Amino acid sequence: MRADGRDNNQLRDIKFTRNFTKHALGSVLTEFGETKVIVTASVEKKKPKWMDEDDKRGWVTAEYSMLPSATNTRCKREREKVSGRTQEIQRLIGRSLRACVDLAKMPDLTITIDADVIQADGGTRTASICGGFLALKDAVEKLIKTGELKENPILEPVAAISAGIIENEILLDLNYQEDSHARVDSNIILTKSGKIVDFQTTAEGEPYEFEKMVEIFSIAKSGIDKIIGMY
């Protein structure tokens, strides 16, 4: 039994509060246990400057940040320079959401997903991806209603979850305490049909066996199926 009473394959309490803010086209307060992230989707009627003029695709990108009081010790705001960790996470969020979108169906539009962590207790990047998909979905539906999109560019839902090995036990959806003690740490991102967007599994100490990797994937997929069922 885990410290919070969950079974090894049990998700934390998950809640999505949609239309959480007034101005963003899509906004979701995403809660994975004590981890809370406000995720919004904003739309600009232009494509990135780096994209060729004759390229008619749109784009989905992401930015990620943590409020100074999100953790038990204050973290500085990244005003002048974004840390390597932040860059990695926001690129991961962007890649994950582009994987479930046909960019050709949203020409000359850029949708930016902003994930702002207001309270962190492990799994902030996976919570950001799940909330990001819902914010993107809500924004797309509004753009279709106004006629700014002619068809739905979303191919299928996507979701993410963490898993890890602690004392030779495979645990799903790690909180901070579990994550900080994990011998193996994983972040898994899948589409509804089970296609892999990202499967990042790292041994923090001694290496792990192939069979354990298969078990990690299996427990993560069961969790992701449940999350997508909440959408």
Secondary structure in CASP SS format (residue, H / E / C, confidence):
PFRMAT SS
TARGET T0000
AUTHOR 0000-0000-0000
METHOD secondary structure of the structure
MODEL  1
M C 1.00
R C 1.00
A C 1.00
D C 1.00
G C 1.00
R C 1.00
D C 1.00
N C 1.00
N C 1.00
Q C 1.00
L C 1.00
R C 1.00
D C 1.00
I E 1.00
K E 1.00
F E 1.00
T E 1.00
R E 1.00
N C 1.00
F C 1.00
T C 1.00
K C 1.00
H C 1.00
A C 1.00
L C 1.00
G E 1.00
S E 1.00
V E 1.00
L E 1.00
T E 1.00
E E 1.00
F E 1.00
G C 1.00
E C 1.00
T E 1.00
K E 1.00
V E 1.00
I E 1.00
V E 1.00
T E 1.00
A E 1.00
S E 1.00
V E 1.00
E E 1.00
K C 1.00
K C 1.00
K C 1.00
P C 1.00
K C 1.00
W C 1.00
M C 1.00
D C 1.00
E C 1.00
D C 1.00
D C 1.00
K C 1.00
R C 1.00
G C 1.00
W E 1.00
V E 1.00
T E 1.00
A E 1.00
E E 1.00
Y E 1.00
S E 1.00
M E 1.00
L C 1.00
P C 1.00
S C 1.00
A C 1.00
T C 1.00
N C 1.00
T C 1.00
R C 1.00
C C 1.00
K C 1.00
R C 1.00
E C 1.00
R C 1.00
E C 1.00
K C 1.00
V C 1.00
S C 1.00
G H 1.00
R H 1.00
T H 1.00
Q H 1.00
E H 1.00
I H 1.00
Q H 1.00
R H 1.00
L H 1.00
I H 1.00
G H 1.00
R H 1.00
S H 1.00
L H 1.00
R H 1.00
A C 1.00
C C 1.00
V E 1.00
D C 1.00
L H 1.00
A H 1.00
K H 1.00
M C 1.00
P C 1.00
D C 1.00
L C 1.00
T E 1.00
I E 1.00
T E 1.00
I E 1.00
D E 1.00
A E 1.00
D E 1.00
V E 1.00
I E 1.00
Q E 1.00
A C 1.00
D C 1.00
G C 1.00
G C 1.00
T H 1.00
R H 1.00
T H 1.00
A H 1.00
S H 1.00
I H 1.00
C H 1.00
G H 1.00
G H 1.00
F H 1.00
L H 1.00
A H 1.00
L H 1.00
K H 1.00
D H 1.00
A H 1.00
V H 1.00
E H 1.00
K H 1.00
L H 1.00
I H 1.00
K H 1.00
T H 1.00
G C 1.00
E C 1.00
L C 1.00
K C 1.00
E C 1.00
N C 1.00
P C 1.00
I E 1.00
L C 1.00
E C 1.00
P C 1.00
V E 1.00
A E 1.00
A E 1.00
I E 1.00
S E 1.00
A E 1.00
G E 1.00
I E 1.00
I E 1.00
E C 1.00
N C 1.00
E E 1.00
I E 1.00
L E 1.00
L E 1.00
D C 1.00
L C 1.00
N C 1.00
Y H 1.00
Q H 1.00
E H 1.00
D H 1.00
S H 1.00
H C 1.00
A C 1.00
R C 1.00
V E 1.00
D E 1.00
S E 1.00
N E 1.00
I E 1.00
I E 1.00
L E 1.00
T E 1.00
K C 1.00
S C 1.00
G C 1.00
K C 1.00
I E 1.00
V E 1.00
D E 1.00
F E 1.00
Q E 1.00
T E 1.00
T E 1.00
A E 1.00
E C 1.00
G C 1.00
E C 1.00
P C 1.00
Y C 1.00
E C 1.00
F H 1.00
E H 1.00
K H 1.00
M H 1.00
V H 1.00
E H 1.00
I H 1.00
F H 1.00
S H 1.00
I H 1.00
A H 1.00
K H 1.00
S H 1.00
G H 1.00
I H 1.00
D H 1.00
K H 1.00
I H 1.00
I H 1.00
G H 1.00
M H 1.00
Y C 1.00
END
